[in-house]
């Protein structure tokens, strides 16, 4: 999809792009770049964020269904263990799913086991939808504000501003993909969220800039 010919695709195109990008396991397609550029140039950023978030949530339902359909091929003992774990963790799973959906965490690592567990599909979809809408709406609102500042105060046209926004999104995606989230999670657990945040900035941003 041409990033600078997104107007023709409209909200339906944004929904479809978000759905497809989120329905392929472990393939982080940079659909958020297109969503950010579209929101920056066309329409209501909140509406764009909601549409993209819902499309992403529908895509994650496909991720959920793949292992769910595979449950028929596993042994009864394995099913019993998965069901026991689901009952134990069910109290927290909704919020964990939401957190992963709203963050750059590699969420398919979580969602595939949840499909095997047989977690309630409706609760799963609602948690994914809320999380993805938070993620995409925040990005879209930021992009719209960025575009306003660049065109009204910096004197750049829409095309130049969109190119810079695209570069920022690609660099951000690259940096987030390089982060060892398991290492960050361990630091957060041992030393707190503040220390984990400082560690992430120093290791994955400051050191890379210096290089």
C-alpha positions as CSV (number, residue, x, y, z in Angstrom):
1,X,0.0,0.0,0.0
2,X,1.5,3.4,-1.0
3,X,2.0,5.4,2.1
4,X,1.2,8.6,0.2
5,X,-1.8,7.3,-1.6
6,X,-3.7,6.2,1.6
7,X,-6.7,8.5,1.2
8,X,-8.1,6.2,-1.5
9,X,-7.9,3.2,0.8
10,X,-10.0,5.0,3.5
11,X,-10.9,3.6,6.8
12,X,-11.9,0.2,5.3
13,X,-8.3,-0.1,3.9
14,X,-6.9,0.8,7.4
15,X,-9.1,-1.8,9.0
16,X,-8.1,-4.5,6.5
17,X,-4.4,-3.7,6.7
18,X,-4.5,-3.9,10.5
19,X,-6.4,-7.2,10.4
20,X,-4.0,-8.8,8.0
21,X,-0.9,-7.6,9.7
22,X,-2.1,-9.0,13.0
23,X,-3.3,-12.3,11.7
24,X,0.2,-13.6,10.7
25,X,1.9,-15.3,13.7
26,X,5.3,-13.8,14.8
27,X,5.5,-11.4,11.7
28,X,5.5,-7.8,12.9
29,X,4.4,-6.1,9.7
30,X,4.9,-2.3,10.1
31,X,1.3,-1.5,9.5
32,X,1.4,1.1,12.2
33,X,3.5,3.3,9.9
34,X,0.7,3.4,7.4
35,X,-1.9,4.0,10.2
36,X,0.2,6.9,11.6
37,X,0.7,8.6,8.2
38,X,-3.1,8.2,7.4
39,X,-4.1,9.6,10.8
40,X,-1.7,12.5,10.4
41,X,-3.1,13.5,7.0
42,X,-6.7,12.5,6.9
43,X,-9.8,12.4,9.1
44,X,-10.3,12.1,12.8
45,X,-7.2,10.5,14.5
46,X,-9.4,9.0,17.3
47,X,-11.7,7.4,14.7
48,X,-8.7,6.1,12.7
49,X,-7.2,4.7,15.9
50,X,-10.5,2.9,16.9
51,X,-10.9,1.4,13.4
52,X,-7.3,0.2,13.2
53,X,-7.4,-1.2,16.8
54,X,-10.6,-3.2,16.0
55,X,-9.0,-4.5,12.8
56,X,-5.9,-5.6,14.8
57,X,-8.1,-7.3,17.4
58,X,-10.0,-9.3,14.7
59,X,-6.6,-10.3,13.4
60,X,-5.6,-11.5,16.8
61,X,-8.7,-13.7,16.9
62,X,-7.2,-15.6,14.0
63,X,-4.0,-16.1,16.0
64,X,-6.2,-17.4,18.9
65,X,-8.2,-19.8,16.7
66,X,-5.1,-21.6,15.2
67,X,-4.1,-23.3,18.5
68,X,-7.7,-23.6,19.6
69,X,-8.6,-25.8,16.6
70,X,-5.4,-27.8,17.4
71,X,-6.7,-28.8,20.8
72,X,-8.6,-31.8,19.3
73,X,-5.2,-33.3,18.4
74,X,-3.6,-33.2,21.9
75,X,-4.0,-35.8,24.6
76,X,-6.7,-35.6,27.3
77,X,-4.0,-35.4,30.0
78,X,-2.5,-32.3,28.3
79,X,-6.0,-30.8,28.0
80,X,-6.6,-31.3,31.7
81,X,-3.3,-29.6,32.6
82,X,-4.0,-26.7,30.3
83,X,-7.5,-26.3,31.7
84,X,-6.2,-26.4,35.3
85,X,-3.6,-23.7,34.4
86,X,-6.3,-21.6,32.7
87,X,-8.6,-21.8,35.9
88,X,-5.6,-20.8,38.0
89,X,-4.6,-17.8,35.9
90,X,-8.0,-16.7,34.6
91,X,-8.4,-14.0,37.2
92,X,-5.4,-12.1,35.7
93,X,-5.4,-13.1,32.0
94,X,-7.8,-10.4,30.8
95,X,-5.5,-7.7,32.1
96,X,-2.4,-9.4,30.9
97,X,-3.9,-9.8,27.4
98,X,-4.9,-6.1,27.4
99,X,-1.4,-5.0,28.6
100,X,0.3,-7.0,25.8
101,X,-2.1,-5.7,23.2
102,X,-1.5,-2.1,24.3
103,X,2.3,-2.4,24.3
104,X,5.1,-3.3,21.9
105,X,5.5,-6.6,23.7
106,X,5.6,-9.7,21.3
107,X,2.0,-10.6,22.0
108,X,1.7,-13.8,19.9
109,X,4.0,-15.5,22.4
110,X,1.2,-15.1,24.9
111,X,-1.9,-15.4,22.6
112,X,-1.0,-18.8,21.1
113,X,-0.8,-20.6,24.5
114,X,-4.0,-18.8,25.5
115,X,-5.7,-20.4,22.5
116,X,-4.5,-23.8,23.6
117,X,-5.9,-23.2,27.1
118,X,-9.4,-22.5,25.7
119,X,-9.7,-19.1,27.3
120,X,-13.1,-17.5,26.7
121,X,-13.1,-16.0,23.1
122,X,-15.3,-13.0,23.9
123,X,-13.2,-11.9,26.9
124,X,-10.1,-12.4,24.8
125,X,-11.4,-10.3,21.9
126,X,-12.6,-7.5,24.3
127,X,-9.2,-7.4,26.0
128,X,-7.4,-7.3,22.6
129,X,-9.7,-4.7,21.3
130,X,-9.2,-2.4,24.3
131,X,-5.5,-2.8,24.2
132,X,-5.1,-2.3,20.5
133,X,-7.4,0.7,20.4
134,X,-5.3,2.3,23.2
135,X,-2.1,1.6,21.2
136,X,-3.4,2.8,17.8
137,X,-5.4,5.8,19.1
138,X,-2.4,7.1,21.0
139,X,-0.2,6.7,18.0
140,X,-2.8,8.5,15.7
141,X,-3.3,11.4,18.1
142,X,0.4,11.8,18.4
143,X,0.8,11.7,14.6
144,X,-2.0,14.3,14.1
145,X,-0.4,16.6,16.6
146,X,3.0,16.1,15.1
147,X,1.7,16.9,11.6
148,X,0.1,20.1,12.9
149,X,3.3,21.3,14.5
150,X,5.4,20.5,11.5
151,X,3.1,22.2,9.0
152,X,1.9,25.2,11.0
153,X,5.1,26.0,13.0
154,X,8.0,24.4,11.2
155,X,6.8,25.4,7.7
156,X,7.1,22.0,6.1
157,X,4.5,20.6,3.7
158,X,2.5,17.4,4.2
159,X,4.7,15.2,2.1
160,X,8.0,16.2,3.8
161,X,6.3,15.9,7.2
162,X,5.0,12.5,6.3
163,X,8.4,11.3,5.2
164,X,9.9,12.3,8.5
165,X,7.0,10.7,10.4
166,X,7.6,7.5,8.4
167,X,11.3,7.5,9.3
168,X,10.5,8.0,13.0
169,X,8.0,5.1,13.0
170,X,10.4,2.8,11.2
171,X,13.3,3.6,13.6
172,X,10.9,3.2,16.5
173,X,9.8,-0.2,15.2
174,X,13.4,-1.3,14.7
175,X,14.4,-0.2,18.2
176,X,11.4,-1.9,19.8
177,X,12.1,-5.1,17.9
178,X,15.7,-5.2,19.2
179,X,14.7,-4.9,22.9
180,X,15.0,-8.1,24.9
181,X,11.7,-7.8,26.7
182,X,12.4,-10.9,28.9
183,X,15.5,-9.1,30.3
184,X,13.4,-5.9,30.8
185,X,10.7,-7.8,32.5
186,X,13.2,-9.4,34.9
187,X,14.6,-6.0,35.8
188,X,11.1,-4.7,36.4
189,X,10.3,-7.6,38.6
190,X,13.6,-7.3,40.6
191,X,14.2,-3.5,40.7
192,X,10.9,-1.9,39.6
193,X,9.4,-0.3,36.5
194,X,11.5,2.9,36.8
195,X,14.8,1.0,36.8
196,X,13.5,-1.2,33.8
197,X,12.6,2.0,31.9
198,X,16.0,3.6,32.6
199,X,17.8,0.4,31.6
200,X,15.9,0.2,28.3
201,X,16.7,3.8,27.4
202,X,20.4,3.5,28.2
203,X,20.9,0.2,26.5
204,X,18.7,0.4,23.5
205,X,18.6,4.1,22.7
206,X,21.5,6.0,24.2
207,X,24.2,3.4,23.4
208,X,22.9,3.0,19.8
209,X,22.9,6.8,19.2
210,X,26.5,7.0,20.5
211,X,27.5,4.2,18.1
